[in-house]
């Protein structure tokens, strides 16, 4: 490990009191992610006013959108972890090379989804439904979201480089700006206001990608103007296999972990649509609503990861442990609040998405669904923080295994069995069952990571992941 130059200033992640640091890092990210959740909900509220088929089209497109976000965020997690660790070790050349290799991987990821959007949009929807209106709406929506997703990919990549150096305020500003633009454009483009053509579901897609592109441009500007810890240099750049391997050693498990969610949603949609298309609309609405609860916790987690990674590189185990404990307390508290909201106000939440000519089935099916699924919040809050710890310390595969077990080993099979035995209302119990299992597995892996990585720093030994 390289020595810190004499007189070099210490980054705030190594010296600021842990609670103050976590709040200063996490709150801007939490606010920006809440704004993101808000504009996702606004999208669906406006689309739901068109028809239930329009809302279904957006809901059925969610697995592909989630897959794009999974690849972008997973790659960003790998970039973030390696950047923060290198900053803690005072390896400036590694910092700069990691940033450039991360942008290279981001470009490749965008090109992959642009090809998917061009070639697979119609096929993806035909695999789920034969309702022509849903097919038409969904094909157009997916095509635009995929082929113009460069704003999404580069926005997330530049956010992570800012987060890795502790400059989370700028990510809040850029994300909020992109989201506000999306919210403003939604009704204008969906309903054709101010003389513009009425684009309906395609208008929601245009509003989304325009907001993402503007947010990405702002993130780039903030990196170039306000992030001196990282220098982006195209001259002489060559992809580095060791750096890419290190990014993806954390990033790929995170990508797989998040992508498993797309598989789960696709499977759940297949189970639910066998009962009624309204059930898939309820599930889509749930995912929009739950983002208000989960996004702040994910924001807290994103604020925690660079702190843990930095102090791991700087060999400060006490700061790591205190940051983890604080994060767990905050995460569980937020999820308890979310549980209470879903228990008390399910009908009011669902009524925002119901079309004017609806029959009331969305609320009839949705109220027991929201109340049942939200029981899982009481367990999920604990699971999210260990996932971030695993990623920060280079053990992203543990996060992947927890997610795989939760969603594919327990949740989907349980939902399928319950749908066959007891009907639609019991399908939702698969979520609490899955999260109870996830808690047990998370505790097991967290104890293992503590013994392998953090405890050796207390004892003055070399952590397992540092050994050659």
Secondary structure, 3 states (H helix, E strand, C coil): CCCCCCCCCCCHHHCCCHHHHHHHHHHHHHHHHHHHHHHHHHHHHHHHCCCHHHHHHHHHCHHHHHHHHHHHHHHHHHHHHHHHHHHHCCCHHHHHHHHHHHHHHHHHHHHHHHHHHHHHHHHHHHCCCCCHHHHHHHHHHHHHHHHCCHHHHHHHHHHHHHHHCCCHHHHHHHHHHHHHHHHHHHHHHHHCCCCCCCCCHHHHHHHHHHHHHHHHHHHHHHHHHHCCCCCCCCCCCCCCHHHHHHHHHHHHHHHHHHHHHHHHHHHHHHHHHCCCHHHHHHHHHHHHHHHHHHHHHHHHHHHHHHHHHHHHHCCCHHHHHHHHHHHHHHHHHHHHHHHHHHHHCHHHHHHCCCCCCCCCHHHHHHHHHHHHHHHHHHHHHHHHHHHHHHHHCCCHHHHHHHHHHHHHHHHHHHHHHHHHHCCHHHHCHHHHHHHHHHHHHHHHHHHHHHHHHHHHHHCCCCCHHHCC
